[in-house]
Every structure is written in C-alpha cells, then in structure tokens.
C-alpha cells in the first residue's frame, strides 16, 4: 500500500486520515496547529514536524486546507511543501 500524508487536520482531514488508518494505510499528518494531529496520532498515525517533511517521505499527499491563503502559505512558506 502507498504511504499517505495529510497536510491539514481540520473537519475533513482528520476523518479522512482516520478512515485510511483503519483501512491499514501508513498515514502521516501535519497541521499548522500541531495539537490538531492528536486524534490521528492516538490511533496510530504519525505526525510530521513540517509540511516539507510530509512530502519528503510519501507516495501520495493530500491537502485539506481552509482557503487559498492557507494553501499558499503551506506550499510556499518557510518549510513549505515546495
């Protein structure tokens, strides 16, 4: 199975990541507010230290961010995806 990574642990990201964990996938998550990763980590997921760390070790990355400004900051900001 591919290694899956999620950037953004909000109302969509957490349930999606949890469902994929239950299906047996290796899931790593990251959020600008690290405490939001706790529900996924509690169920066996891993937490990355930065958005950049997420894409460095994944096969597929999902972005579940609140708006275009958040997406741009996570992609292009310090330790961003790009």
Order of alpha helices (4+ residues) and beta strands (2+ residues): beta-alpha-beta-alpha-beta-alpha-beta-alpha
